[in-house]
Amino acid sequence: MKFYTVPILLSIPLAFAQGQKNKQPVEQLDALVVESTALDSKLSDVTQSAVVLDGDRLEKIKAGTIAETLADQPGINQSHFGPSANRPIIRGLDKNRVRMLKNGTDVFDVSAQSEDHAVPADALLVDRIEVLRGSSALLYGGSAVGGAVNVIDRSIPTRLYKESPEGSVRTGYNSANDGWNYGAVGYAGTDSLSFQINGFKRDFDDYEVPSFSLPDGSKATKVVNSKGESSSYGLGGTHLWDGGYAGISFSTYENTYGVPGEHADSETRIELESDRFEARSELEINDSAWLTGIEFNLGYGDYRHDEIGKHDGEDEFETHATYLREGLEARAVFKHEVGKLRGGLGFHGLFDELKVQGEENGTIYSGVSGENRAITAEDSTRLAIFLIEEYDINDELTLNGGIRWESLQREFQGGLPDRDDSIFSASGGLSRDLGEGWNLSGNLSYTERAPDTAELYSDGPHHATEAFEVGNPNLKDETAVSLEVMLRKTMGKVTGQLSAYHTEFDHYVFLEGHGVQLVGDENMSKREYTGVKAEFQGLEAEVNWLALENQGWSLLLSAYGDMVRGENKSESTHLPRIPASRIGFGYEVQTEKLTFGMNLTRVFKQTKIPVHEEDDDHGDDEHGHEPTPTDAYTTLDAYASYNLTFGDTDGEFFIRGNNLTDELAKSHTSFVKDYAPLAGASVEVGLGFDF
């Protein structure tokens, strides 16, 4: 990147801002409520880290996937297996340690099984995204030891629209992949009923990148086989009354996308279909001495995806594998309050059926080498009870705590005996108000996670990552003890927070390289699921400063940064694919109609990779899929939006410039970083209306 261009690009909009007029002073907003917590706590009162994105803040950063939308939040990264198959990574933890939720229940996908599997949720029409980190995700179980991402789309309306219908329309174009998206959502109602209908479509071509060298030495300026298209439609209805509501919704989602990497020449693609049904109700209780409300949430999902591609030298496409998942999740929470003690007693159930068909069933237990027996399907049942409490010692000091016990029962088709696990988690925290918007909090948690079936019984080739993966049936339950301390400031011209955390794992499960495995006439990197002692520690910081507030315009300066270290303590080395440290700076100028700004982000070189004394090549294999160092990069992004008004309709036109200096950027967390770098310089334009 040419750094001398940065101050010029930064200074032009600042100079332009001096001429803007008629801006009202920035107002202090009410504290955000974290809907994903059992007690709907205010963000300023939660003793564990949480992120709430909604309104203009969310609209400004919406991208093609949920993970990409969240990727620049402190402590959150993305797996990036191309532009379609992305999953959030929270504090270095991903897959079976991060739960993906939609309106509080599972998305019912198989994205945790493999990096090339997409999450069946799109950010275009999302109303709100909440991220719970660490022990704040207690009520979602051991599979949320790293955190939970809750995508909220208001498919079940929670207020009346009897006065007049309301709705939103969104459309946009991205030059990096010649991509278009457009969608709409509408609301209407009567004196006691509200209805919602929505739909969107997104399609794009292979995306452009700065010129780079592929592993075979050839040059590329596009990521081959990264194109895709997706669409969805849904509807919902709610009956509302004084003190409560009850509603249902249905949606269907389709996504067809290419899989970049070594198999791009075979035009490998995934065709995904997902149907979803939801029911939700909240009821206020006013005539009880202790019970204040009841919440019920239910989700049902029917998911399928086919993995399709060509064999070498052939022109016909074949379906190599089919994943089928059907699930039902229900949660009931009884809220109560006695004096200064308030809390929620909850009951949770998750019932799953997973089947894998085809000659190449990836990590799902194909029994190729005979080290583990083949499994064709599994049925699982999770039943849990949890209790979360808060107690105000005085006006400044609050204690909170929670416990959860869970039973996990799994039945396998393939001759393996059934498996039963009992899982326990607990957390406790303290929050102290220091005055003038300052708050200091700390939290200590203990979490257990039963090994996933793939971690136990895998035995087959995983072509997405070009590895032969072998499970270990003797893996013990993973346990984690975590301590977090957080300092917040939520009022005044300077706001932000600083978080520090330390987590100790026993029997931490991950894939470790163990030489090569011959599969047919192909040598594949062999990886075995291993349990070790591990340690994660990190820092996260975010600061916003209302530097200038003049008649007609205001200037907001911001900075953020994060770092995480993941250590394999059993073998005195690093864990694989831990996100690189980064730091970012930005500004935003606000006027009555126009908002514009820039962000500069530096992602540092990541050299902390697994290295063992016996590895002469430092973990590299002939395919180059073992972790290797990743170079640093700097990106410069800019955006501007202009408010439009047509009668009672409010609109916004926006333009974004991404990676304006066209820097070659590779994500250290990606399995295909050498085939699919991040996008190069591009422009995105869009238009939205709310009526």
N, C-alpha and C positions, 0 to 999 in steps of 0.2 A: 504494500500500500504506500502511496506517496503522501507522507504525513504533512507536507507543506500545504496541501489542499484543504486540510481539515479546518484550520482557523478561518480560512476564507469562507468556506461553506457555513461555518457556524456564525460568522459575523453578519452575513447578508440579511438573514431574517430578523436578527436583533435590531439592526438599523431600521429595517422596514417597520418594526413594531412601534417606533417612536411616533409615527404619524397616525396611529389608530385612536379612535374616539369613542365616547359613549358607552364604556364598559362599566357595569355596576360592580361594586366591591365584591370580592369573593366571600361567600357566606360559609360559616361553620356548619357542617352537616351533622345529623344525628349519627350515633355509632351504628355500624353495620351489625346485623344479627347473623350468626352462623346457623343456618337452617339444618345443617347436617349433624349437629350435636343433638343429643337427646333432650336437652333443656332449652334449645334455641337461645343460647347464651350470646351476649354482645361480644363482638370481636375484641373489644378492649378488656374484657373480663376473662377470656379464655387463657388458662395457664399453659397450654400447649400451643405450638405453632399452627397457624391456620392461614389460608389465603382465601379471600372472597373477591371474585371478579364479577362485576355487573355494570349495567349502564354504559356510559361513555368510555370508561376504562376498559371494559370488555370489547366494545365495538372497535376500539382503536387497535387491538392486537389480534382479532380473530384471524385464523389461518385455516388451511385445508383440513387439519386434524386437531383433535383436542390436545394431543401432546405438543404439537407445534405451537398452538396457541399459548400454552403454559411454559414453553421452553425458556423464556427469559425471566421467569420469576425466581427469586433467590431460593436455592435449594432444589430446584426442579430442572431436569434435563429431559431429553428425548432419546429413544433408542435408534430412530432413523434408519429403517430398512427401506429406503426410498421415501417418496412423498405420501404414500398411502398407508403403509404398515408402520405406524409409530405408536409407541406406548410411553407414558410418563415414567421417568426415573426420579425417585424422591430420595434425596440424601444418599445416593449411591445404590439404592435398593430398587429392584424392579420385579417384573413377572409375578411369581406367586407370593410376593410380599407387598404388592400394591393392588388394591381392589378398585376396579372400574365400576362405577355405579351410574345409574340413570334415574333421577328422581328418587334416590334412596335405596333402590334395589339393584341387583346384579344386572349387567348388560347381557349376560348369558351368551358369551362368545368363547373362543378358544385362543385369544390373543396371548394369554400367559403360557401357552404350550410352545409357541415358536415365534421368533422375532419377525417372520414374514407374514404373520397373521394380523389382520387389521382389527381395530375396535369398531363395532357397528354403531358409531355415533359421529355426527358432524356438528361443527361449531357454528354453521351459518345462522340458524334460527334459535340458538341457545340463548336463554334469558339470563343465566347465571352459572358460574362454575365455582365450586368450593373444593379446596384441597385441605384435608386434615393430615397432619404429619405426626409421626410417632404415636404416643399414647392417646392423642385426641381421637384416634380412630378405634378406640376400644370396643364400641358397641358393634363394629363390623367384623370382629373375629380375628383369629391369629393370622389369616391370610392378608391382613392389613397392618402387619407389624411395621412396614415402612410407611404406610399411609393409605388414604382413600381419596379418590377423585370422584366427586359427585357432580354430574352434568344435569342441570335443571332446566327444563324447557316449558314449563307451565302447560303441558298437554292436558292436565286436569286443572281447570281454572279455579282460583281460590277467592274470587270476588265477583260481584254482579256487574253486568254490562247492560242494564235495563234502559238506561238513558239513550244510548246510541251505540251502534257497533264500533269496534276498534280493530286495528290491525297494523301490520307492518309488511313492507316490501323491501327486499334486498337484492341487489345485483352487482356483479363486479367482473373485472377482466384482469388477468395477470400475464405480463409479457414474457415471463421466464418460461412458461409452458404453453402459451397461447390458450390459457384456460378461462372458461366462463363459468359463472355460477349465478343462479337466480332462485329466489324462493319467496314465499309469502305465508303469513299466518293471520288468521282472522278470528275475532271474538264477537259474540252476540249473546243476548239473553232476555229473560223475562223478569218478573218480580222475584222469582226464587230459583231460576235455572240459568246456567251459563253454558255456552257451547264454544268449542274451539275446533278449527280445521287448519291444517298446515300442509305444505309440500315444498320440496326443493329439488333442484337438479344441478349437478356439477360435472364437468368434463374437461379434460386437459390432455396435452400431448407430452412427449418426452421433454424433460426440462433442461435448460441450458446451464452450463457451468463454465468457469474459466478453463482454458486449455490445461489438461493434465495428462500424466502418463498412466496408462493402465498397467497392471502387473505384467502383461506380456510385452511391454515396451511401446505399444502403439499409443497414438495421441487421440484424445477425444475432447469434444466441446459440448456434448450432450450425454445424458445418462440414458443409455439404451434400455428400452422396455420399462420405462417408468410412467407410462401414460395410464390413464384410468378414467372411469366415469361412475357416478353414483347418483342415486335418487331416493326419495322417501316421500311418503304421505301419511297423514294420521288425522285422527279426530278424537274429541273427548267431550264429556259433559259432566256437569256438577249440579247437585241440588244443595242450595245454601239456605241456612236459617240462622236466627239469632243464636250465636254460641257454637256454630259448627257447620260442617259441610261433609258431603260424601259424593265421590265421583269416580268415573271410569274413563279409560282411554284405550285406543288401539292404534298401532303404527306398523308400517312395513318398510323395510330398508333393503336396498340392493346396491352392491358395490362390485365392480369388475375392474381389476387392476393388474398391471404387469409387475413381475418380480425381477428387479435388477440384480446384477451380480454375474457369476460364472455361467448361469443357465439362461442368460438373456437371449443368446443366439437361438435357443429352442423356443423362444417366445412364451415362456412359462407365464401363466396368469392364474389368478384366483377369482372365482365367481362366487360371491357371497350373497346369501339371502337371510333375512332375519325378520320374524314377526314377533310383535310384543303386545302384551295386554297388561294394563295396570289398573289397580283399584286403590283408593286412598280415602281416609276419613279422619277428621279431627272433631272432638267433642269437648266443649267446656263443661265443667261440673261446678255448679254454684251452691249446691245445698249439702255439701259434705264437709265434715270437720277437717279432713286431711286430703282427700282426692280432689285435684284441681282440673284434670283433663285426661283424655284418652286419645292416643294416636294409633292408627292402624295403616299399614302400608303393605301392599301385595303386588308382586310382579311375576309375570309368566313369560317365558321366551322360548321360541322354536327357531333354532339356528341351523344353517347348513352352509358349508362351502366346499367347492370342488377345486382341486388343484389340477390344472390342465396344461399340457405342453407337448412338444414334439420329441421323439427319440432321435438320437444322432443319425443324421443322414436321411431322415424320413420327412415327408411333407404333411402327413396326417397328424392331427391332434388326438391325444388320448387323455382320459381322466386317470391320473395316477393315484389319487387318494381323495376320499370324501370324509369330511368331519360332520358329525351330527350331534347336536346337543339340545336337550329339552330340559327346562328347569322351572322350578316354582320357588319363590322366596316370599316369606311373610314375616312381619315384625309388628308386635303390639307393645306400646309403651304406656304405662300408667303413671302419670305425673302426680306428685303429691307435695304438700307443703305443710310443715308443722313448726310454727314459730319462725326461727331464722334458718331452719333446715328445709331445703327443697331438693327434690330429686326425681328420678324416674326408675321404675321397675319394668324390665322388658323381657319379652319372650320372643325367640327368633328361631325360624326353621328354614332350611335350604335343601331342596330335594332335586337331585340331578341325575340325568341319564346321558352318558357320553358313549358314542360309537364311532369307530374309525374303520372305513372300508377301503379296499384297493391294494395294489401290489406294493406301494410305497407309503406306509403309514407313519413315516417320520419318526418323531420321538415316542410315538405311542406304541411301545411294547411289541415290536414285530418278531422278537425271538430269533433273529437272524443267526447270531453266533452261538446260541444255546446257553449263554450265561444266565439269561432269565427266560421264563416261559412266556410265550406269546399271549397277549390279551386282546380281545376284539371289542370289548365293551366293559363299562363299569357303571354301577348304580351307587350313588352316595346319598347319605342322609346326615344333615347337620342339625342338631337340636341344641339350643343354648338358652341360658337365663343370665341376665345381667342387671346390675344395680349401680346407678350413678347418683352421687349426692354432692350438694354444695351447702356450706354452712358459713354464715357471716358472723365472725367473732366480734367485729365492730364495723364501723363505717369504712374503715380503711383496709381491713384484713379479712380475706376469705379463704377457706379451706375447701378442697374438693377431693373426691376419691371415687373409685369405681372398681368393680370386680366383674368378671365374666367366666362362666364355666360352660364348656361346649363338649358335646359328644359327637364324634365323627365315625360313621359306620360305612364301610365300602364293601360291595359285592362285585366280584370279577367274573367275567366269562372267559374261560380258558384254562380252567383247572386249578387256579390259585385259590388258597383258602381265603375266606373273608378276613377283613382287618378292621379292628375297632380301636379308636384312639380317644383319650380324654384330655382336653386342653383347658388350661387355666390361665387367666391374665388378670392383672391388677395394676392400678395406678393411684397415685396421690399427689396433690399439688397445693401450692400456696400462692396467693396473689396479694400484693401489698400496694395500695395507692400511695404515691409519694407527694401528691399535690401538683397543681398546675399542669395536669394532663400526664404526668409521669406515672409509670407502673412498673413494678419489679415482680417477676413471678418465677417459680421453679417447679419442676415436676419430676417425679421418680416413678418408673414403671417397670413391670415384669410381664413378659409376653411369651407364650408358647405357640409353636406352629408345628403341626404334624407334616411330615414330608409328603409332597405331592406324589401321585401315582407314577408320573413320569420319572421322578427322582428315584423312586423305588425299583421300578421294573422296566425301564427303557432297555432296549436291546436291538438297535437297528440304525440304518443310515438316516441322517437328517440333512437332506440335500440343500436346504436353504442356507445352512452355515457350513456345508461340505464337511461334516463331521460324523463319525460313528459314535453314538451316545449309548452309554451303558449305565443302568441304574444299580443301586445298592440296596437290596431288601433289608439289610441290617442297620440302616440309618436310624438314629434315635431322633426323638422330637427335638426340634430347634428351640432354644431358649434365649431370650435377650433381656438384659437389664440395662435400662437407659436413664440417663440424667440429663435434664435440659434446664438452662437458665436463660431468661429472656428479659430484656429491658425495653419498654415501649414509651413512646410519647405520642399521644393521640389528639392533643389540642395545641393551638397556637400556629405561628407561621412556620415552625420547624416541627415536622412529625417524622416518625419512622420507628424502626425497631432493630435491635441487635440480639441475635440468638447464638448460644453456644451449646453443643450437645456432645455426649459421649455414650456409646453403646457397646456393651460387651456381649458377644454371642458365644454360646456353647453349642457344638454340633451344627455350626453354620454350614449349609449345604450349597455347593456350587460345582460347576463343571470344571474339572482339572484335566489338562492334557496328559496322555499316557501313550506316546508313540503313535504308531499307525495301525490300521486295521485293513486287511485285504477284503474287498467286497467285489466279487466277480474278478474283473481284470483291473480294478481301480484301487489304489491305495488311498485311504481316507484317514484324516487325523482322528485319532481315538480319544474320546473324552469320557471320563468316568465321574459320576456324582460322588462327591466326597464330603464328609463332615469334619470340620476343623474348629478350633477356637479362633475367633475373629474379633476385630475391634474396628469400630467406625467412630470417627470424631470429626467435627467440623464447625465452621462459623458461617453465619448468614447475616447480612446487614442491608438495610434499605433506609434512605434518608430523602425527604422531600422538603424543600425550602421555598416558601413564597417570598422570593427575594425582593420583588418590586410590586407595588399595588397602587397604580396611578389612576387618575381620571382617564378612562378610555381603554386601558390595557393593564395586564398583569404579567409577571414573569415568574415561572416556577422552575427551579433547578432541582435536579435529582441525581442520586448516585446509588449504586447497589453493588454488592459483591458477594461471592460465596466460595467456599472451599470445603472439600471433604477428603478424608484419608481412609482407605480401607485396607486393613492389614490382616494377613493370614498369620496369626500368632503361633499356630502349631508348626509351621514350616519356615517362619522368620522371613517372609516375603510379602509382596503386595498381592491384593486380590485383582482379578482381571476387570478391565473396562470401567474403572472408577472415573467419573467425570473430572475433567480438568478444572482448575481454579479459574475464576474470571472476575472482571470488574467492569462496571459500566458507568457512563456519565450521560446526562441529557438535560435538555431544557425544553420548556413549552411556553409559548406566548399565547395568551387568550385575549380576544377582543369580543365585541358584541356578536359578530357574525363569523369571524375567522379564528381558527386555532391552528397553530403550526409549531413544529419543533424538530429536534434531531436527537439521536442517541448514538453514542460511540461505545462499542463493547470490545474489550480485549480478553480473548480466551488464551490462557497461557499454555505453553508446551507441557504435555503430559508424558513424563518419562518413568513414572512409577508403574511398572508392569511386573507380572510374576517372573521371577528369576530364581532358579534352583542351581545349586552347586554342580549337579550332575548334568545340567543342560549346557552343552557346548555351544548351541546356537541361540541361547537365551529364550527358548520357548518357541521359536519359529518352526514351521513345518513347510513342506514343499508347496502347500497351497497358500501359505501366508495368512492363515486364519487364526493363528495364535496371536495374542495381544502384542502389538508393537508400539513404540513411541509415536506420538502424534504431534505434529508441528503446531506452533502457536499461530493465531490469526487475529486480525482486527476487522470489524465490520462497522460501517457507518450507514445508518438508516435515517430517513427523513419522512415526515408526513405533514399533510395539511388538510383541513376540512373546512367547509363553508356551509353555514346553516341557511336553509331555504324555508320560506313560508308561503303557503298557498291557502288562504282562508284559514280553516281549522286544521290544516295538514302541515305538520312539521317535517322537513326533509334535511338531508345532509349529502353533500357531494364530497368525496375524499380522494386523495391521491397519496400513495406511499411509494417511496423509493427504498429498495432493499439492497444491501451490500453495494452501495453506490460506487465504491472503488474497485469492484470486481475482484475481490480477494479470493484466492483458493482456500476454502475452509473445509476441513474434515473433522467429523465428530468422533472423538475417541471411544464413545460408547457404541458405535455402529459396527456391526459385523461386516458391512460392505463399504467401509469408508474409502477403500482404494478403488471401488467401482462406482460409488454414488456419493460424491462430495455434496456439500450444501450448495444451493442455487447461487448463481452468479448475479451480476448487476441486473436489476429488473425494476419495472414500474407496475404498480397495481392501482387501478382506478375503480371507483364504485359509487353507487347511488343508493340511498335508502330513504324510505318515507314511513312515518308513523301517523296514523290518522284515527 
